Amino acid sequence: MSLIVLPLILLLAGGWLAGWGIRRRHAQPAVPDGWRRVVGTVIEVGDGDARPPRIQYRAPDGRRLRVPGPSATPLAVGDEVAVLLDPADYTRARLELTTLEGARVVRLLIASGAVLLVIGALGAVVLL
């Protein structure tokens, strides 16, 4: 196998990662327009595998609703977290924490892809 294949693989992988990150970034804004922010309380931490944490929040119409929390984020019963609510349907909710984590992952994809693109381009220049 020729040594020039490695920079090409890096270029392809970097382009794919960066493109995927950019598409994900445009597909879902950090906070959807018009969604309301309310405070939720962790009522159950789950077991980390089969059962995720559960967060209870009060909708503007007074109903107490629940939303699953992220298993990877350490939460304790009684912790308060920000919950984002769809104004058209208060049962559609997500944690602001999860939204922020998703944005970080997208930034990481774009940055990793850019680094691979640069390394691949430099490798191609050196080997050609």
ABEGO torsion letter per residue (X at the ends): XBAAAAAAAAAAAAAAAAAAAAAAAAABBABBBGBBBBBBBBABAEAGBABBBBBBBBBAAGBBBBBBBBAABBBBBGBBBBBBBBAABAABBBBAAAAAAAAAAAAAAAAAAAAAAAAAAAAAAAAX
